[in-house]
Amino acid sequence: MTYHRQGRLLLLAAIFLFLYSLILTLSPAVRERSWNVSYRLSHWAGLGIWGGLAYLTHLWTLRNRREQDPLLLPIALMLGGWGLLSIWRIDSALGLRQAIWLGISLGALLTILHLPQDLRYLCRYKYLLLGGGLLLSALTLLLGTNPAGAGPRLWLGCCGFYFQPSEPLKLLLVVYLSAYLADRAPVRLNALAFLFPTLFITALSLLLLLVQRDLGTASLNNMIYMSILYLASGKRRVLLSAAIGLGLAALVGYFFVDIIHVRLESWLNPWNDPSGRAYQVIQSLLAIASGGTIGRGPGLGYPNLVPVAYSDFIFAAMAEETGLAGSLGLLGLFGLMFARGVVLSLRAPDAFRRLLASGLTAYLGIQTLLIVGGNLRMLPITGVTLPFVSYGGSSLLTSFVALGFLLVVSTPLETEPAPLESPRPYLVLAALLGAGLAGASLLNGWWGYVRGPALLARTDNPRRSMADLYVRRGQLLDRNNSPIDVTRGSLGSYTRVYLYPGLAPLTGYVHPRYGQAGLEATLDEYLRGTKGNPASLIWWNHLLYGMPPAGLDVRLSLDLTLQKQAERLFGNLKGALVLLNAQTGEILVMLSKPAYDPNKLDESGVSLIEDKDSPLLNRAAQGMYPVGAAFRPFYAAWGTSTLDEEKAMALFRKLGFYTTPRLPMPVATAAAEGALTNLRISPLQMVLAAASLSNNGTRPAPVIALAINTPHQGWVVLPPLDQPTSVFSAEAARRAALQFSTAGQPYWEWSGKAGSTAGMVTWHLAGTPPDWKGVPLAVVVLVEGDYPLTAQRIGEQVLQSAAGP
């Protein structure tokens, strides 16, 4: 019988919610990988309240032998319980308020089931009911408030109790339209006098909502009106008119209404302003991407990173913790509810109950698609709530009252279903709602599975920084295993510490507000442990903890002793210095001045961004400077003092001036081939070219990351990303090096100046000769300003220290 099927379904819902609550309780132990933690317990009160209310509701149904639809109530209670636990997990105080509202809502539902089943009282008092709803909505213009203290004043409240009249107004509009159109069937669209009352009342409600700036509810009411009018008339041009009207309204609003412009712009181009106007959309997509296929697990996500996660973005919050599997289950429950609603409307005994059931289904379906579509960037954000799930007493009460009327319509009567000229409009409604849910499911898979890895790799994804609190990040070490960047602290409070701030323009930072930069960003997969660890270990940690395994240490080619000396020699000058092994391409020193202290980003982050000296810029690899007279050694190796345009381009091509160096670090994009007079290159490009004179004419492939320390194989060497390139013959390189050698000095060198609208710069190039018996070296010093002697002194001393006695 009906109540037995209903009871079994409610038992399944209770089992699911019990397991969900159990996982929530254990989630702190999973996150901190220890049993000695503070467990989540308060949500069990919410589950207890839900269980008691669900049992009493079912018991009332059992005692009264109600034969209503056996699926609708279990689905609604399942959605309500899932939403209650999700809200409680985000904010226990809001969860308790939602539980109280759930009790009120179920009380209203049982009251409706106890009233006369023919629903004639709704038809009789349709004007009074809708008029009362409009009056309450109008009162918010004078007495309205906002529980948050700021924003649109859409609520009426007193003594901590708040009610949003626009929520029941949607339901009352459905009742009014169903009663009015049912009395005048068949509906003729060309009878203006006949349709005028519905148009007037609907327009009045829309006007009130627009004045309140409640655009989401206004859009929903408009869609409800057009849906019921289509169901009553069966004319497809109603749907076409609705689509055209919404399109024109959006177009006009985009150009003339600020709030509509902002919402459409954040929908169409969210990546243009991810931390500003599109912040909600981007964080919602990041939450869905974070959930992936099976989710982070209840209690293991970061729903509070999404604004208003308990209400407008509760779908994204649930998707993060239950993944694509949970999202599809949630959408499937709604789909089953909508399908039952359409079936009930077709079986209704009279025209009013048929329109009422289909109108209520359309209302619940459209509102569901609006909020889910907004969370998935399928539609613009509207600010409506997810029926039965989102936080909000007014919304929850309205949803359960709508459910109550659907249950009344589903109660079998002795009479046959009312005659129906064609079921086509109702089937079209079902098809549109089904297509919307199917589209949302596909888009959920797109963001959560296909695009998920790319989204999660974004440096503005705050979940990466949150995970860093619980997973030890790998160290950055110099070539002698001296630490540069390390992780300190204990589980749950790990902190990144930068031991050598002078290297910050190169090594960068990882920060919850400012994202990532430098090697911390480009080597992030190794440092975070998502690359280099065994795939089974990564999968197991993701499945069990929702986090990666411990990060891997990365050994760099840098020599901290030489790096510190270069910094002392540079003093307060602005510029860059690069020293490398001319044969292997290993970068021994990479200096950029001025630098900054990444340990103090919380205090100085904003000022660093605005600093005209650009301390965040790695001048050695990202700064682009005119070359000027620094070309002389390369001309000598080429065998001439002047070159025509074609030969100059050929030389620059071989020197790599038109090629972006391939390194696992941020580097400037090389100049377009053909640039001559205004050619700009980075110090990194210059030192690679200079290395060809010390390496028998071969330009080496640059190297900055030498090896990673894996858990099973130990240190594993990382291969260069590029190959060496022959630039000159060995004899030509030797001849040029000798030409620019200084008597009594075991190296060649050259200083040259270049000017631009930004000011003068000084280059100093130096290196060991090709027949050098030790490690071949090349160094480039770039000083912003006219400092030839200073640049020469710095280059000579660094080179001498590196070459040894």
Solvent accessible surface area in square Angstrom, and as a share of the most:
residue,aa,sasa,rsa
1,M,129,0.58
2,T,20,0.12
3,Y,11,0.04
4,H,92,0.41
5,R,117,0.43
6,Q,0,0.00
7,G,19,0.19
8,R,143,0.52
9,L,57,0.28
10,L,14,0.07
11,L,109,0.54
12,L,112,0.56
13,A,7,0.05
14,A,34,0.26
15,I,84,0.43
16,F,73,0.30
17,L,1,0.00
18,F,97,0.40
19,L,90,0.45
20,Y,11,0.04
21,S,0,0.00
22,L,70,0.35
23,I,81,0.41
24,L,0,0.00
25,T,14,0.08
26,L,66,0.33
27,S,1,0.01
28,P,20,0.12
29,A,7,0.05
30,V,39,0.23
31,R,21,0.08
32,E,59,0.27
33,R,87,0.32
34,S,47,0.30
35,W,192,0.67
36,N,145,0.74
37,V,28,0.16
38,S,102,0.66
39,Y,73,0.28
40,R,76,0.28
41,L,117,0.58
42,S,63,0.41
43,H,6,0.03
44,W,73,0.26
45,A,56,0.44
46,G,0,0.00
47,L,23,0.11
48,G,48,0.46
49,I,61,0.31
50,W,6,0.02
51,G,29,0.28
52,G,35,0.34
53,L,37,0.18
54,A,6,0.04
55,Y,134,0.51
56,L,104,0.52
57,T,2,0.01
58,H,31,0.14
59,L,38,0.19
60,W,59,0.21
61,T,0,0.00
62,L,54,0.27
63,R,180,0.66
64,N,70,0.36
65,R,140,0.51
66,R,34,0.12
67,E,63,0.28
68,Q,1,0.00
69,D,6,0.03
70,P,11,0.07
71,L,27,0.14
72,L,0,0.00
73,L,0,0.00
74,P,6,0.04
75,I,9,0.05
76,A,0,0.00
77,L,1,0.00
78,M,23,0.10
79,L,0,0.00
80,G,4,0.04
81,G,1,0.01
82,W,10,0.03
83,G,0,0.00
84,L,2,0.01
85,L,2,0.01
86,S,7,0.05
87,I,0,0.00
88,W,18,0.06
89,R,30,0.11
90,I,22,0.11
91,D,56,0.29
92,S,55,0.36
93,A,64,0.50
94,L,33,0.16
95,G,0,0.00
96,L,87,0.43
97,R,92,0.34
98,Q,4,0.02
99,A,2,0.01
100,I,100,0.51
101,W,21,0.07
102,L,3,0.01
103,G,25,0.24
104,I,79,0.40
105,S,0,0.00
106,L,4,0.02
107,G,36,0.34
108,A,26,0.20
109,L,0,0.00
110,L,38,0.19
111,T,76,0.44
112,I,13,0.06
113,L,2,0.01
114,H,143,0.64
115,L,68,0.34
116,P,81,0.51
117,Q,43,0.19
118,D,49,0.26
119,L,0,0.00
120,R,158,0.58
121,Y,44,0.17
122,L,8,0.04
123,C,30,0.18
124,R,152,0.56
125,Y,105,0.40
126,K,21,0.09
127,Y,120,0.46
128,L,130,0.64
129,L,63,0.31
130,L,3,0.02
131,G,35,0.34
132,G,32,0.30
133,G,3,0.03
134,L,15,0.08
135,L,114,0.56
136,L,70,0.35
137,S,0,0.00
138,A,32,0.25
139,L,56,0.28
140,T,3,0.02
141,L,73,0.36
142,L,141,0.70
143,L,119,0.59
144,G,6,0.06
145,T,42,0.24
146,N,22,0.11
147,P,67,0.42
148,A,90,0.70
149,G,69,0.67
150,A,78,0.60
151,G,51,0.49
152,P,68,0.43
153,R,141,0.51
154,L,16,0.08
155,W,61,0.21
156,L,33,0.16
157,G,39,0.38
158,C,89,0.54
159,C,132,0.79
160,G,42,0.40
161,F,106,0.44
162,Y,68,0.26
163,F,46,0.19
164,Q,25,0.11
165,P,2,0.01
166,S,3,0.02
167,E,8,0.04
168,P,26,0.16
169,L,0,0.00
170,K,0,0.00
171,L,10,0.05
172,L,33,0.16
173,L,0,0.00
174,V,0,0.00
175,V,3,0.01
176,Y,1,0.00
177,L,0,0.00
178,S,0,0.00
179,A,0,0.00
180,Y,6,0.02
181,L,1,0.00
182,A,16,0.12
183,D,91,0.47
184,R,90,0.33
185,A,62,0.48
186,P,110,0.69
187,V,9,0.05
188,R,153,0.56
189,L,36,0.18
190,N,133,0.68
191,A,21,0.16
192,L,124,0.62
193,A,93,0.72
194,F,32,0.13
195,L,12,0.06
196,F,116,0.48
197,P,41,0.26
198,T,0,0.00
199,L,75,0.37
200,F,108,0.45
201,I,29,0.15
202,T,6,0.03
203,A,57,0.44
204,L,65,0.32
205,S,0,0.00
206,L,35,0.17
207,L,105,0.52
208,L,20,0.10
209,L,0,0.00
210,L,90,0.45
211,V,86,0.49
212,Q,16,0.07
213,R,119,0.44
214,D,16,0.08
215,L,25,0.12
216,G,1,0.01
217,T,5,0.03
218,A,7,0.05
219,S,34,0.22
220,L,0,0.00
221,N,0,0.00
222,N,36,0.18
223,M,46,0.20
224,I,0,0.00
225,Y,8,0.03
226,M,28,0.13
227,S,16,0.10
228,I,0,0.00
229,L,12,0.06
230,Y,6,0.02
231,L,9,0.04
232,A,23,0.18
233,S,20,0.13
234,G,33,0.31
235,K,87,0.37
236,R,159,0.58
237,R,135,0.49
238,V,6,0.04
239,L,50,0.25
240,L,112,0.56
241,S,60,0.38
242,A,15,0.12
243,A,64,0.49
244,I,94,0.48
245,G,36,0.34
246,L,58,0.29
247,G,41,0.40
248,L,103,0.51
249,A,60,0.47
250,A,37,0.29
251,L,102,0.51
252,V,83,0.48
253,G,2,0.02
254,Y,52,0.20
255,F,133,0.55
256,F,163,0.68
257,V,54,0.31
258,D,113,0.59
259,I,39,0.20
260,I,39,0.20
261,H,59,0.26
262,V,43,0.25
263,R,64,0.23
264,L,21,0.11
265,E,45,0.20
266,S,8,0.05
267,W,69,0.24
268,L,89,0.44
269,N,61,0.31
270,P,0,0.00
271,W,84,0.29
272,N,117,0.60
273,D,58,0.30
274,P,33,0.21
275,S,94,0.61
276,G,38,0.36
277,R,150,0.55
278,A,1,0.01
279,Y,79,0.30
280,Q,59,0.26
281,V,4,0.02
282,I,1,0.00
283,Q,5,0.02
284,S,0,0.00
285,L,0,0.00
286,L,0,0.00
287,A,0,0.00
288,I,2,0.01
289,A,3,0.02
290,S,4,0.02
291,G,0,0.00
292,G,16,0.15
293,T,67,0.39
294,I,90,0.46
295,G,6,0.06
296,R,45,0.16
297,G,15,0.15
298,P,15,0.09
299,G,1,0.01
300,L,14,0.07
301,G,1,0.01
302,Y,30,0.11
303,P,3,0.02
304,N,102,0.52
305,L,40,0.20
306,V,2,0.01
307,P,39,0.24
308,V,59,0.34
309,A,3,0.02
310,Y,68,0.26
311,S,12,0.08
312,D,31,0.16
313,F,1,0.00
314,I,0,0.00
315,F,0,0.00
316,A,0,0.00
317,A,5,0.04
318,M,6,0.03
319,A,2,0.01
320,E,0,0.00
321,E,7,0.03
322,T,20,0.11
323,G,2,0.02
324,L,32,0.16
325,A,64,0.50
326,G,13,0.12
327,S,3,0.02
328,L,78,0.39
329,G,37,0.36
330,L,3,0.01
331,L,5,0.03
332,G,43,0.41
333,L,38,0.19
334,F,1,0.00
335,G,22,0.21
336,L,77,0.38
337,M,2,0.01
338,F,8,0.03
339,A,49,0.38
340,R,57,0.21
341,G,0,0.00
342,V,5,0.03
343,V,48,0.28
344,L,11,0.06
345,S,0,0.00
346,L,46,0.23
347,R,152,0.55
348,A,1,0.01
349,P,28,0.18
350,D,45,0.23
351,A,42,0.33
352,F,15,0.06
353,R,21,0.08
354,R,10,0.04
355,L,10,0.05
356,L,0,0.00
357,A,0,0.00
358,S,0,0.00
359,G,0,0.00
360,L,0,0.00
361,T,2,0.01
362,A,0,0.00
363,Y,1,0.00
364,L,1,0.01
365,G,0,0.00
366,I,22,0.11
367,Q,1,0.00
368,T,0,0.00
369,L,25,0.13
370,L,9,0.05
371,I,7,0.03
372,V,0,0.00
373,G,0,0.00
374,G,3,0.03
375,N,3,0.02
376,L,0,0.00
377,R,61,0.22
378,M,50,0.22
379,L,59,0.29
380,P,29,0.18
381,I,27,0.14
382,T,21,0.12
383,G,34,0.33
384,V,8,0.04
385,T,17,0.10
386,L,0,0.00
387,P,1,0.00
388,F,3,0.01
389,V,0,0.00
390,S,2,0.01
391,Y,40,0.15
392,G,17,0.16
393,G,9,0.08
394,S,7,0.05
395,S,6,0.04
396,L,2,0.01
397,L,36,0.18
398,T,5,0.03
399,S,1,0.00
400,F,0,0.00
401,V,24,0.14
402,A,0,0.00
403,L,0,0.00
404,G,0,0.00
405,F,14,0.06
406,L,1,0.01
407,L,0,0.00
408,V,3,0.02
409,V,10,0.06
410,S,16,0.10
411,T,22,0.13
412,P,87,0.55
413,L,79,0.39
414,E,176,0.79
415,T,92,0.53
416,E,137,0.62
417,P,66,0.42
418,A,16,0.12
419,P,133,0.84
420,L,65,0.32
421,E,176,0.79
422,S,46,0.30
423,P,64,0.40
424,R,132,0.48
425,P,10,0.06
426,Y,7,0.03
427,L,98,0.49
428,V,33,0.19
429,L,12,0.06
430,A,37,0.28
431,A,63,0.49
432,L,96,0.48
433,L,8,0.04
434,G,36,0.34
435,A,63,0.49
436,G,17,0.16
437,L,15,0.07
438,A,54,0.41
439,G,26,0.25
440,A,0,0.00
441,S,28,0.18
442,L,140,0.70
443,L,43,0.21
444,N,1,0.01
445,G,14,0.14
446,W,113,0.40
447,W,17,0.06
448,G,4,0.04
449,Y,147,0.56
450,V,86,0.50
451,R,83,0.30
452,G,2,0.02
453,P,95,0.60
454,A,53,0.41
455,L,1,0.01
456,L,41,0.20
457,A,61,0.47
458,R,67,0.25
459,T,62,0.36
460,D,53,0.27
461,N,4,0.02
462,P,23,0.14
463,R,11,0.04
464,R,31,0.11
465,S,16,0.10
466,M,60,0.27
467,A,12,0.10
468,D,23,0.12
469,L,60,0.30
470,Y,36,0.14
471,V,11,0.06
472,R,108,0.39
473,R,8,0.03
474,G,3,0.02
475,Q,60,0.27
476,L,0,0.00
477,L,12,0.06
478,D,2,0.01
479,R,76,0.28
480,N,98,0.50
481,N,70,0.36
482,S,41,0.27
483,P,60,0.38
484,I,0,0.00
485,D,1,0.01
486,V,11,0.07
487,T,11,0.07
488,R,130,0.48
489,G,51,0.49
490,S,70,0.45
491,L,65,0.33
492,G,24,0.23
493,S,61,0.39
494,Y,30,0.12
495,T,79,0.46
496,R,28,0.10
497,V,35,0.20
498,Y,13,0.05
499,L,70,0.35
500,Y,29,0.11
501,P,45,0.28
502,G,9,0.09
503,L,1,0.01
504,A,1,0.01
505,P,10,0.06
506,L,4,0.02
507,T,2,0.01
508,G,1,0.01
509,Y,22,0.08
510,V,18,0.10
511,H,21,0.09
512,P,89,0.56
513,R,168,0.61
514,Y,45,0.17
515,G,9,0.08
516,Q,19,0.08
517,A,30,0.23
518,G,9,0.08
519,L,0,0.00
520,E,0,0.00
521,A,28,0.22
522,T,61,0.35
523,L,4,0.02
524,D,8,0.04
525,E,95,0.43
526,Y,32,0.12
527,L,0,0.00
528,R,20,0.07
529,G,0,0.00
530,T,57,0.33
531,K,96,0.41
532,G,32,0.31
533,N,14,0.07
534,P,42,0.27
535,A,83,0.64
536,S,82,0.53
537,L,62,0.31
538,I,43,0.22
539,W,153,0.54
540,W,127,0.45
541,N,8,0.04
542,H,63,0.28
543,L,79,0.39
544,L,72,0.36
545,Y,43,0.16
546,G,6,0.06
547,M,7,0.03
548,P,18,0.11
549,P,6,0.04
550,A,58,0.45
551,G,15,0.15
552,L,10,0.05
553,D,31,0.16
554,V,0,0.00
555,R,50,0.18
556,L,0,0.00
557,S,0,0.00
558,L,0,0.00
559,D,25,0.13
560,L,17,0.08
561,T,102,0.59
562,L,18,0.09
563,Q,0,0.00
564,K,87,0.37
565,Q,34,0.15
566,A,0,0.00
567,E,46,0.21
568,R,169,0.62
569,L,32,0.16
570,F,2,0.01
571,G,34,0.32
572,N,158,0.81
573,L,37,0.18
574,K,76,0.32
575,G,0,0.00
576,A,0,0.00
577,L,0,0.00
578,V,0,0.00
579,L,0,0.00
580,L,0,0.00
581,N,19,0.10
582,A,0,0.00
583,Q,113,0.50
584,T,62,0.36
585,G,0,0.00
586,E,31,0.14
587,I,0,0.00
588,L,18,0.09
589,V,0,0.00
590,M,3,0.01
591,L,1,0.00
592,S,3,0.02
593,K,29,0.12
594,P,36,0.23
595,A,30,0.23
596,Y,20,0.07
597,D,40,0.21
598,P,6,0.04
599,N,70,0.36
600,K,117,0.49
601,L,5,0.02
602,D,109,0.56
603,E,141,0.63
604,S,31,0.20
605,G,2,0.02
606,V,72,0.42
607,S,66,0.43
608,L,21,0.10
609,I,111,0.57
610,E,128,0.57
611,D,60,0.31
612,K,197,0.84
613,D,53,0.27
614,S,45,0.29
615,P,4,0.03
616,L,61,0.30
617,L,64,0.32
618,N,3,0.02
619,R,14,0.05
620,A,0,0.00
621,A,1,0.01
622,Q,59,0.26
623,G,4,0.03
624,M,52,0.23
625,Y,20,0.08
626,P,18,0.11
627,V,4,0.02
628,G,42,0.41
629,A,46,0.36
630,A,0,0.00
631,F,24,0.10
632,R,112,0.41
633,P,0,0.00
634,F,0,0.00
635,Y,41,0.16
636,A,17,0.13
637,A,4,0.03
638,W,78,0.27
639,G,56,0.54
640,T,48,0.28
641,S,84,0.54
642,T,103,0.60
643,L,36,0.18
644,D,83,0.43
645,E,112,0.50
646,E,139,0.62
647,K,113,0.48
648,A,8,0.07
649,M,41,0.18
650,A,31,0.24
651,L,0,0.00
652,F,6,0.03
653,R,106,0.39
654,K,86,0.36
655,L,1,0.00
656,G,4,0.04
657,F,0,0.00
658,Y,26,0.10
659,T,59,0.34
660,T,46,0.27
661,P,13,0.08
662,R,133,0.49
663,L,16,0.08
664,P,37,0.23
665,M,8,0.04
666,P,44,0.28
667,V,37,0.21
668,A,17,0.13
669,T,111,0.64
670,A,15,0.12
671,A,23,0.18
672,A,82,0.64
673,E,97,0.44
674,G,34,0.32
675,A,34,0.27
676,L,44,0.22
677,T,134,0.78
678,N,130,0.66
679,L,6,0.03
680,R,86,0.31
681,I,0,0.00
682,S,2,0.01
683,P,0,0.00
684,L,0,0.00
685,Q,4,0.02
686,M,0,0.00
687,V,0,0.00
688,L,5,0.03
689,A,0,0.00
690,A,0,0.00
691,A,0,0.00
692,S,0,0.00
693,L,1,0.00
694,S,3,0.02
695,N,20,0.10
696,N,77,0.39
697,G,0,0.00
698,T,37,0.22
699,R,30,0.11
700,P,2,0.01
701,A,7,0.05
702,P,6,0.04
703,V,14,0.08
704,I,0,0.00
705,A,7,0.05
706,L,31,0.15
707,A,3,0.03
708,I,9,0.04
709,N,53,0.27
710,T,13,0.08
711,P,72,0.46
712,H,146,0.65
713,Q,148,0.66
714,G,28,0.27
715,W,86,0.30
716,V,52,0.30
717,V,117,0.67
718,L,30,0.15
719,P,98,0.62
720,P,69,0.43
721,L,81,0.40
722,D,41,0.21
723,Q,138,0.61
724,P,79,0.50
725,T,51,0.30
726,S,75,0.49
727,V,7,0.04
728,F,14,0.06
729,S,68,0.44
730,A,53,0.41
731,E,86,0.39
732,A,11,0.09
733,A,0,0.00
734,R,96,0.35
735,R,109,0.40
736,A,1,0.01
737,A,0,0.00
738,L,98,0.49
739,Q,112,0.50
740,F,20,0.08
741,S,46,0.30
742,T,63,0.36
743,A,101,0.78
744,G,84,0.81
745,Q,67,0.30
746,P,71,0.45
747,Y,6,0.02
748,W,0,0.00
749,E,15,0.07
750,W,60,0.21
751,S,34,0.22
752,G,6,0.06
753,K,88,0.37
754,A,5,0.04
755,G,50,0.48
756,S,37,0.24
757,T,148,0.86
758,A,97,0.75
759,G,34,0.33
760,M,82,0.37
761,V,9,0.05
762,T,0,0.00
763,W,0,0.00
764,H,1,0.00
765,L,0,0.00
766,A,0,0.00
767,G,0,0.00
768,T,1,0.01
769,P,22,0.14
770,P,22,0.14
771,D,96,0.50
772,W,71,0.25
773,K,196,0.83
774,G,43,0.41
775,V,82,0.47
776,P,24,0.15
777,L,3,0.02
778,A,0,0.00
779,V,0,0.00
780,V,0,0.00
781,V,0,0.00
782,L,0,0.00
783,V,0,0.00
784,E,55,0.25
785,G,17,0.16
786,D,80,0.41
787,Y,96,0.36
788,P,47,0.30
789,L,143,0.71
790,T,34,0.20
791,A,0,0.00
792,Q,57,0.25
793,R,106,0.39
794,I,0,0.00
795,G,0,0.00
796,E,32,0.14
797,Q,65,0.29
798,V,0,0.00
799,L,1,0.00
800,Q,84,0.38
801,S,52,0.34
802,A,28,0.22
803,A,33,0.25
804,G,34,0.33
805,P,190,1.20
